[in-house]
Amino acid sequence: MPSEGGGAGARAAAAVGRWLGAVPAPAPGPERFRYRDEEEIDRPFDWGMMRRLLAYTRPYGGLAALATALTVLGAATQLVRPILLGRSVAVIEAALGHGNLAAWVRRLDLYAAAYLASFLVNWVCSWGQTRLTTRLGQNVLVDLRRHLYGHIQDLSLDFFDARSVGSVLVRVTNDVNALNDLFTNGIVTLLSNVFLLVGIIVAMLVLRPNLALACFAVIPAMLFLSTGLRRKIRVSWQRVRVRLTRINSHLNEAIQGIRVTQAFTQETENRRFFQVMNRRYYDSWRLAQMWSSLFGPTVTLTGAVGTGIVFWYGAHLVRTGAIQAWLVVTFVQYVAAFWSPISMLGNLYNSLLMAMASAERIFQFIDHPIRVVSPAGAAPLPAVRGAVEFRDVVFSYDGRRRALDGVSFEAQPGQTVALVGHTGAGKTSVITLLTRFYDPQEGRILVDGRDIRETDLASLRRQIGVVLQDTIIFSGTVRENLRYGRLDATDEEIEAAARAVSAHDFISRLPQGYDTEVQERGSRFSVGQRQLLSFARALLADPRILILDEATSSIDTQTELVIQRALSRLLQGRTSFVVAHRLSTIRQADRILVFDHGRIVEAGTHDELLDRAGIYAELLQAQFRFLEREAAG
Amino acid sequence: MFGKLRAHCTAFRWTLYVAVLALACLTATNMVVPYLTAALFNGVLGAHRWGELRWIVPAIPSLALVGGTFNFLQGYLSGLFGQKATFTLRQALYARLQYHGFEYYDREHTGNLMQRLTGDVEAWRMYLSQGLISGFNFVFNVAFGLVVMFTLDARLTLLTLVFMPFLIVAVLRFDDRVRPVYTRIRQAASRLQTVVQENIMAVRVVRTFAREPFEMAKFQEANLEFGRRNVDAGGYQATYIPLMQLLGNLSAVILIWYGGLQVMHGHASLGALVAFFGLLGYLTGPTQQLGFLVNLFAQSAAAEVRLLEILETPDAVRDRPGAAVLDPSQARGHVRIENVTVRYPGQGGRPALSGVSLEAKPGQVVALVGPTGAGKSTVVNLIPRFYECQQGRVLVDGRDVREWTLQSLRRQIGVVPGETFLFSASIFENVSYGRRDATLEDVRRAARMAQADDFIMELPEGYETTVGERGLGLSGGQRQRVAIARALLYDPRILIFDDATSSVDLETEFEIQSALEAAMAGRTTFIIAHRLSSVRRADEIIVLDGGAVVERGRHEDLLRRGGLYREIFDVQFRDRDALRGRSLRREVAGGAE
């Protein structure tokens, strides 16, 4: 660990500091990479939120009550044990002074048996309590997770478009898991530890009020340690975690981008960047370790002060004859037992604050409004013919810039409509509205003459098939991925669909054919193959209306031909909307809609549009200008 | 003691040694406390020597203070030791990973490497930070505790130890049982994660197929499984942890009962009995951790092997001794590939390239076309030595690439790969990735050439917009244009476009090509493309199939020859006739060409 140094003294100090782990603050380098952090900041306690959380435990009230009863019983055994121990000592002591040993032995047997019984009861109680609280906690988490996930399934696309996959994922996994401690131990801990703490205090007061009050002097220190110091510890570990996450993000990226790094000879530069990052992590870690290492010793010290008080004041009371010696034993035990409930309650308080942060994020999702709703009581859309009409549709994603600005068109059943235009001209918005991923601000969209906002959403979407550019492939076998199009499809039907779009050949060549596992989101397939798979899936679903976003990626000529054949098979007999990039696809269309700045600027067949020599002709010419010069020359 | 990775931690061994010393002092200090209790009961309360209170009472917090200091030191320093070591190890791993060649990354998946960099490094740190010191803690406590106890009372000591073997068995058994349960929890967690992740990524697919109920059922299955596995683990904990506590506590019952009898009969002192209660915890506490320790040692040993693999795999591509530096001011960009043959490992011996030769004079454009898997990328990857050929050789400016230093060679080659990777950084940082000294004006100039400046300026924060995995999502075409700008700003003598415009639409591709003509001037350029429109101006077009050159020449020659190139051309421009027959002919005719 390098460090700069000054004179001999400074060097010595630096050496000691270095040995203790102090490292000079790294020079703030340029922010070469940026990693946004998932901050884990505490939230102040919010009773409303707490009530919402607690509502999830309602179905398991019986479970919780039983667990609490067992825990309280276990705590009660802890309460009597110092007295049993003290009394045993008293018996032993008494026996030393008196002749009749047998009577004292019998009493010792009794106490020892009671002592044993208290451990046995405690054993059964902690066994039962652990089982019950785990079940309680897991049941609640499963319910909460299902509720959250169910809501996410109903949320509209605006929700997903505004968030990264990762940020949604951590809600369902990490944030829900963060509540584990609260639900598993929280409620039970609270009740049993309050019981234990009050019990200890009461017992001590009953046994000897003045000695008890003297001992209570250490409680404030313990309270401080279990809340204040522990909070500091937790916050410093949170910083460590945030920095570790950052390191891991970078490592992941450094590996994925290694080819770029090596091509651009940035290896040394990256090492320098990583060193700073690694060093920052190390520093935060050192601080956290320091605070944590302080915790144990300070707790012991506080306990020792308590024990000292009992020894000193207790001995004094014994000397004056105010108490018997055994009470000193009991009190030493009670003072030692203070720590456990105070620590547990402090822990609970901490996990409560952390839970607040997670709960807030979870409820933020649960409270997110569903924008596109299926109207209540809407009749399912009967099998459609496939007539589609846009009537004066105005649509904006953000409420400012209009993505569609008064778009009207009609498609007859079975027609193929090609959507053409620059990126951002409005092609994708048409698709988005027809599938009701979003609803337009103005105008109407009609399928077979019925406004799609007035029909049952699921029944509408079942009749619309979509083949998207980035063909997402689910983990599972090829067969399962194809069956996604129609869940009750037989193996024969799946194979027939694959054959129809020429996917059967390459699937059969896979190691396990249709039962080959799709790995890493289909990375074993080429772009063209992935597209054929999604064709097969759409064909299996057999929708009346088909929407297709053609892949822009260039594909080798062989595959290109296969895809073109498969495509015409897929479009057959359906009303289709194609965001087209291939001239061959566009030419086959019954109608071409040319978009520009959210409006349809030209419409017609390929030949008509070429004759018009407008924007469409211009677009094509641009693409083939090189070629044409060639041909002319 | 330091295991296979000792090279990365022996430098800090003194940190650990001092921690161990502090631990020994702490244990010794702790052993004194029960003596105080014994003194209180025997001397003060038993024999009424009240004066002894004067030293017993202040001794208790004083011992706690001394012990606390040792405790702090051992905890802090042992933790520090592990952290210092992992700091160095992480640095070493990172450095190695920066220099491992492409072949290494073809073999090792990112997830697998990440697992080692996170899980395995953490296992090793746990071993150094906690495992070693806990091992010493166990040894010290048992040794010191036994010595003190035997000194106090041998018979009571033996009695106390009766349940120890049972405790040890329970501890080890618990650990054995619970480990597979945690593995299953992790599996269930990762299954749950996959289900959720795929669902969110495929949200459009799910919605359009109206598969929400199906997805819900799939999720609930994983959700319940995860819950069940956790309950399982809770079951094991419920069985073993209270049992371990009970076994420790039984010793206390024996102490009271049998020990009490011994005191009554005058075979032992009351003080010793009370002291034994205090000492008991020093034996049972560390013993209950024994299982955790054994597990930690085993995990770390396994982790070390996997980490060592990263550190010890030699670089496939490295500077030869005496390699020359390719001086940037002298570099001309003359590339000659002579009769090269390349075999990739694990491809069944079939060469990816066999006997390929080509030459690109400074400033020339060479295009490579052919079907997927023909070996086009393999050819260009040889020039920056991303891979090496088994036969033949590759010359840059008249010298075998293996005789140039790797860094100076690559400094002269700008690559735009087909699969664009952008870092989680601003667009500015991404474009200037190869040129740390570039100004915003330089970056914009390069971006303009790549037709990227316009869309970048429209982004919310312009060139400061964060992109990459966690940043703003750019379309495939936009990403490719950023990658092109990155290569242009690098200002190399040799440019390689490996299917670099596959994701941009045709109009943009056309615009990029027009702009690139200026950028390509004076640079040797290699273009791999499927769309022939982008290659037809090349000085030489090489048609590859099955790893061999099947045709070569200029566009017109190849068209005339009527081979594979002609076939590809015909498929791509089937529509040419239709276009030519109509408005385009008018345009050409009227355009006064």
HADDOCK unambig.tbl for C-alpha pairs under 7 A between the chains (distance, minus, plus):
assign (segid A and resid 21 and name CA) (segid B and resid 80 and name CA) 6.83 0.50 0.50
assign (segid A and resid 32 and name CA) (segid B and resid 425 and name CA) 6.58 0.50 0.50
assign (segid A and resid 32 and name CA) (segid B and resid 429 and name CA) 6.45 0.50 0.50
assign (segid A and resid 33 and name CA) (segid B and resid 424 and name CA) 5.65 0.50 0.50
assign (segid A and resid 33 and name CA) (segid B and resid 425 and name CA) 4.47 0.50 0.50
assign (segid A and resid 34 and name CA) (segid B and resid 424 and name CA) 5.56 0.50 0.50
assign (segid A and resid 34 and name CA) (segid B and resid 425 and name CA) 4.92 0.50 0.50
assign (segid A and resid 35 and name CA) (segid B and resid 424 and name CA) 6.69 0.50 0.50
assign (segid A and resid 92 and name CA) (segid B and resid 260 and name CA) 6.03 0.50 0.50
assign (segid A and resid 92 and name CA) (segid B and resid 263 and name CA) 6.92 0.50 0.50
assign (segid A and resid 92 and name CA) (segid B and resid 264 and name CA) 5.78 0.50 0.50
assign (segid A and resid 95 and name CA) (segid B and resid 264 and name CA) 5.93 0.50 0.50
assign (segid A and resid 96 and name CA) (segid B and resid 264 and name CA) 5.65 0.50 0.50
assign (segid A and resid 108 and name CA) (segid B and resid 257 and name CA) 6.72 0.50 0.50
assign (segid A and resid 109 and name CA) (segid B and resid 257 and name CA) 6.55 0.50 0.50
assign (segid A and resid 112 and name CA) (segid B and resid 253 and name CA) 6.24 0.50 0.50
assign (segid A and resid 112 and name CA) (segid B and resid 256 and name CA) 6.33 0.50 0.50
assign (segid A and resid 112 and name CA) (segid B and resid 257 and name CA) 5.39 0.50 0.50
assign (segid A and resid 115 and name CA) (segid B and resid 253 and name CA) 6.53 0.50 0.50
assign (segid A and resid 116 and name CA) (segid B and resid 253 and name CA) 5.96 0.50 0.50
assign (segid A and resid 119 and name CA) (segid B and resid 246 and name CA) 6.56 0.50 0.50
assign (segid A and resid 123 and name CA) (segid B and resid 242 and name CA) 5.47 0.50 0.50
assign (segid A and resid 123 and name CA) (segid B and resid 243 and name CA) 6.84 0.50 0.50
assign (segid A and resid 123 and name CA) (segid B and resid 246 and name CA) 6.40 0.50 0.50
assign (segid A and resid 126 and name CA) (segid B and resid 242 and name CA) 6.14 0.50 0.50
assign (segid A and resid 127 and name CA) (segid B and resid 238 and name CA) 4.60 0.50 0.50
assign (segid A and resid 127 and name CA) (segid B and resid 239 and name CA) 6.20 0.50 0.50
assign (segid A and resid 127 and name CA) (segid B and resid 242 and name CA) 6.19 0.50 0.50
assign (segid A and resid 130 and name CA) (segid B and resid 234 and name CA) 6.58 0.50 0.50
assign (segid A and resid 130 and name CA) (segid B and resid 238 and name CA) 5.20 0.50 0.50
assign (segid A and resid 131 and name CA) (segid B and resid 234 and name CA) 5.97 0.50 0.50
assign (segid A and resid 131 and name CA) (segid B and resid 235 and name CA) 5.66 0.50 0.50
assign (segid A and resid 131 and name CA) (segid B and resid 238 and name CA) 5.85 0.50 0.50
assign (segid A and resid 134 and name CA) (segid B and resid 231 and name CA) 5.78 0.50 0.50
assign (segid A and resid 134 and name CA) (segid B and resid 234 and name CA) 5.74 0.50 0.50
assign (segid A and resid 135 and name CA) (segid B and resid 231 and name CA) 5.79 0.50 0.50
assign (segid A and resid 138 and name CA) (segid B and resid 227 and name CA) 5.34 0.50 0.50
assign (segid A and resid 138 and name CA) (segid B and resid 231 and name CA) 6.90 0.50 0.50
assign (segid A and resid 142 and name CA) (segid B and resid 223 and name CA) 6.15 0.50 0.50
assign (segid A and resid 142 and name CA) (segid B and resid 224 and name CA) 6.50 0.50 0.50
assign (segid A and resid 142 and name CA) (segid B and resid 227 and name CA) 6.34 0.50 0.50
assign (segid A and resid 146 and name CA) (segid B and resid 220 and name CA) 6.77 0.50 0.50
assign (segid A and resid 150 and name CA) (segid B and resid 216 and name CA) 6.84 0.50 0.50
assign (segid A and resid 153 and name CA) (segid B and resid 212 and name CA) 6.23 0.50 0.50
assign (segid A and resid 165 and name CA) (segid B and resid 197 and name CA) 6.82 0.50 0.50
assign (segid A and resid 165 and name CA) (segid B and resid 200 and name CA) 6.17 0.50 0.50
assign (segid A and resid 165 and name CA) (segid B and resid 201 and name CA) 6.34 0.50 0.50
assign (segid A and resid 169 and name CA) (segid B and resid 196 and name CA) 6.49 0.50 0.50
assign (segid A and resid 169 and name CA) (segid B and resid 197 and name CA) 6.12 0.50 0.50
assign (segid A and resid 173 and name CA) (segid B and resid 193 and name CA) 6.96 0.50 0.50
assign (segid A and resid 252 and name CA) (segid B and resid 114 and name CA) 6.46 0.50 0.50
assign (segid A and resid 253 and name CA) (segid B and resid 423 and name CA) 6.92 0.50 0.50
assign (segid A and resid 255 and name CA) (segid B and resid 110 and name CA) 6.48 0.50 0.50
assign (segid A and resid 256 and name CA) (segid B and resid 110 and name CA) 6.77 0.50 0.50
assign (segid A and resid 257 and name CA) (segid B and resid 421 and name CA) 6.14 0.50 0.50
assign (segid A and resid 258 and name CA) (segid B and resid 98 and name CA) 6.86 0.50 0.50
assign (segid A and resid 259 and name CA) (segid B and resid 102 and name CA) 6.92 0.50 0.50
assign (segid A and resid 263 and name CA) (segid B and resid 410 and name CA) 6.19 0.50 0.50
assign (segid A and resid 263 and name CA) (segid B and resid 415 and name CA) 6.72 0.50 0.50
assign (segid A and resid 264 and name CA) (segid B and resid 410 and name CA) 6.88 0.50 0.50
assign (segid A and resid 264 and name CA) (segid B and resid 411 and name CA) 6.69 0.50 0.50
assign (segid A and resid 264 and name CA) (segid B and resid 434 and name CA) 4.92 0.50 0.50
assign (segid A and resid 265 and name CA) (segid B and resid 407 and name CA) 6.04 0.50 0.50
assign (segid A and resid 265 and name CA) (segid B and resid 410 and name CA) 6.61 0.50 0.50
assign (segid A and resid 265 and name CA) (segid B and resid 411 and name CA) 6.55 0.50 0.50
assign (segid A and resid 265 and name CA) (segid B and resid 434 and name CA) 6.94 0.50 0.50
assign (segid A and resid 266 and name CA) (segid B and resid 434 and name CA) 6.59 0.50 0.50
assign (segid A and resid 267 and name CA) (segid B and resid 98 and name CA) 5.54 0.50 0.50
assign (segid A and resid 271 and name CA) (segid B and resid 95 and name CA) 6.36 0.50 0.50
assign (segid A and resid 275 and name CA) (segid B and resid 91 and name CA) 6.78 0.50 0.50
assign (segid A and resid 278 and name CA) (segid B and resid 87 and name CA) 6.69 0.50 0.50
assign (segid A and resid 282 and name CA) (segid B and resid 83 and name CA) 6.91 0.50 0.50
assign (segid A and resid 282 and name CA) (segid B and resid 87 and name CA) 6.85 0.50 0.50
assign (segid A and resid 286 and name CA) (segid B and resid 80 and name CA) 6.75 0.50 0.50
assign (segid A and resid 289 and name CA) (segid B and resid 76 and name CA) 6.05 0.50 0.50
assign (segid A and resid 289 and name CA) (segid B and resid 79 and name CA) 6.88 0.50 0.50
assign (segid A and resid 290 and name CA) (segid B and resid 76 and name CA) 5.88 0.50 0.50
assign (segid A and resid 293 and name CA) (segid B and resid 72 and name CA) 5.17 0.50 0.50
assign (segid A and resid 293 and name CA) (segid B and resid 75 and name CA) 5.50 0.50 0.50
assign (segid A and resid 293 and name CA) (segid B and resid 76 and name CA) 5.58 0.50 0.50
assign (segid A and resid 294 and name CA) (segid B and resid 72 and name CA) 5.85 0.50 0.50
assign (segid A and resid 297 and name CA) (segid B and resid 68 and name CA) 4.25 0.50 0.50
assign (segid A and resid 297 and name CA) (segid B and resid 71 and name CA) 6.28 0.50 0.50
assign (segid A and resid 297 and name CA) (segid B and resid 72 and name CA) 6.43 0.50 0.50
assign (segid A and resid 300 and name CA) (segid B and resid 64 and name CA) 6.41 0.50 0.50
assign (segid A and resid 301 and name CA) (segid B and resid 61 and name CA) 6.17 0.50 0.50
assign (segid A and resid 301 and name CA) (segid B and resid 64 and name CA) 5.18 0.50 0.50
assign (segid A and resid 301 and name CA) (segid B and resid 65 and name CA) 6.21 0.50 0.50
assign (segid A and resid 304 and name CA) (segid B and resid 60 and name CA) 5.92 0.50 0.50
assign (segid A and resid 304 and name CA) (segid B and resid 61 and name CA) 5.06 0.50 0.50
assign (segid A and resid 304 and name CA) (segid B and resid 64 and name CA) 6.22 0.50 0.50
assign (segid A and resid 305 and name CA) (segid B and resid 61 and name CA) 5.45 0.50 0.50
assign (segid A and resid 308 and name CA) (segid B and resid 57 and name CA) 5.16 0.50 0.50
assign (segid A and resid 308 and name CA) (segid B and resid 60 and name CA) 5.99 0.50 0.50
assign (segid A and resid 308 and name CA) (segid B and resid 61 and name CA) 6.85 0.50 0.50
assign (segid A and resid 311 and name CA) (segid B and resid 57 and name CA) 6.37 0.50 0.50
assign (segid A and resid 312 and name CA) (segid B and resid 53 and name CA) 6.74 0.50 0.50
assign (segid A and resid 312 and name CA) (segid B and resid 57 and name CA) 5.94 0.50 0.50
assign (segid A and resid 315 and name CA) (segid B and resid 45 and name CA) 6.98 0.50 0.50
assign (segid A and resid 325 and name CA) (segid B and resid 45 and name CA) 6.58 0.50 0.50
assign (segid A and resid 435 and name CA) (segid B and resid 208 and name CA) 6.80 0.50 0.50
assign (segid A and resid 458 and name CA) (segid B and resid 210 and name CA) 5.46 0.50 0.50
assign (segid A and resid 461 and name CA) (segid B and resid 208 and name CA) 5.29 0.50 0.50
assign (segid A and resid 461 and name CA) (segid B and resid 209 and name CA) 6.31 0.50 0.50
assign (segid A and resid 461 and name CA) (segid B and resid 210 and name CA) 5.93 0.50 0.50
assign (segid A and resid 462 and name CA) (segid B and resid 208 and name CA) 6.90 0.50 0.50
assign (segid A and resid 462 and name CA) (segid B and resid 209 and name CA) 5.68 0.50 0.50
assign (segid A and resid 462 and name CA) (segid B and resid 210 and name CA) 5.91 0.50 0.50
assign (segid A and resid 464 and name CA) (segid B and resid 208 and name CA) 6.83 0.50 0.50
assign (segid A and resid 465 and name CA) (segid B and resid 208 and name CA) 6.46 0.50 0.50
assign (segid A and resid 465 and name CA) (segid B and resid 209 and name CA) 6.86 0.50 0.50
assign (segid A and resid 466 and name CA) (segid B and resid 208 and name CA) 6.43 0.50 0.50
assign (segid A and resid 472 and name CA) (segid B and resid 202 and name CA) 5.85 0.50 0.50
assign (segid A and resid 474 and name CA) (segid B and resid 198 and name CA) 6.35 0.50 0.50
assign (segid A and resid 485 and name CA) (segid B and resid 209 and name CA) 6.73 0.50 0.50
assign (segid A and resid 552 and name CA) (segid B and resid 503 and name CA) 5.34 0.50 0.50
assign (segid A and resid 552 and name CA) (segid B and resid 504 and name CA) 6.64 0.50 0.50
assign (segid A and resid 552 and name CA) (segid B and resid 505 and name CA) 6.12 0.50 0.50
assign (segid A and resid 553 and name CA) (segid B and resid 502 and name CA) 4.78 0.50 0.50
assign (segid A and resid 553 and name CA) (segid B and resid 503 and name CA) 4.52 0.50 0.50
assign (segid A and resid 554 and name CA) (segid B and resid 502 and name CA) 4.94 0.50 0.50
assign (segid A and resid 554 and name CA) (segid B and resid 503 and name CA) 6.95 0.50 0.50
assign (segid A and resid 554 and name CA) (segid B and resid 530 and name CA) 6.24 0.50 0.50
assign (segid A and resid 555 and name CA) (segid B and resid 530 and name CA) 6.66 0.50 0.50
assign (segid A and resid 556 and name CA) (segid B and resid 371 and name CA) 5.52 0.50 0.50
assign (segid A and resid 556 and name CA) (segid B and resid 372 and name CA) 6.23 0.50 0.50
assign (segid A and resid 556 and name CA) (segid B and resid 530 and name CA) 5.84 0.50 0.50
assign (segid A and resid 557 and name CA) (segid B and resid 568 and name CA) 6.12 0.50 0.50
assign (segid A and resid 557 and name CA) (segid B and resid 571 and name CA) 6.93 0.50 0.50
assign (segid A and resid 581 and name CA) (segid B and resid 505 and name CA) 6.99 0.50 0.50
assign (segid A and resid 610 and name CA) (segid B and resid 583 and name CA) 6.15 0.50 0.50
assign (segid A and resid 611 and name CA) (segid B and resid 583 and name CA) 6.52 0.50 0.50
assign (segid A and resid 613 and name CA) (segid B and resid 583 and name CA) 6.79 0.50 0.50
assign (segid A and resid 621 and name CA) (segid B and resid 584 and name CA) 6.81 0.50 0.50
assign (segid A and resid 622 and name CA) (segid B and resid 507 and name CA) 6.45 0.50 0.50
assign (segid A and resid 623 and name CA) (segid B and resid 506 and name CA) 6.02 0.50 0.50
assign (segid A and resid 623 and name CA) (segid B and resid 507 and name CA) 5.72 0.50 0.50
assign (segid A and resid 623 and name CA) (segid B and resid 510 and name CA) 6.44 0.50 0.50
